[in-house]
Amino acid sequence: MKACFVRMPEVLSRTGLSRSHIYKLQSSGSFPKSISLCGGRAVGWLDSEIDEWMEYRINQSRGRS
């Protein structure tokens, strides 16, 4: 499987969360950590980790393990 990075605008769109809430969840360990891209200010998330987090949240809200 090929790794794919997703940037903040897509993370916001896919999750429906605000930027500040994503960073708050990251700090508490409840959201995938961002990855520094090119050593600068640019960050991204692994597409697969965002998908896994969303699936986990769906299962939690539905009472599934």
Steps between C-alpha positions, in 0.01 A plus 500: 500500500632841405504771769307815419514828692194712560531870576294697753222620265416141409521384863256777597265407218509126567461515877274804536719618789658842546874556474529579871305189599723279286810639672334461842420134424856447375640637826290258702600205280146460364579588138781390268817707526592724210820441308743779416540533125831627363618618843301825481164613628311274261341198665284216380329191633506148366180436308477149646525629860220751441285220355575276801417782744169566323410129501584482871276802574215349298529172691515682834187702421316185395600307813724261308847392608 
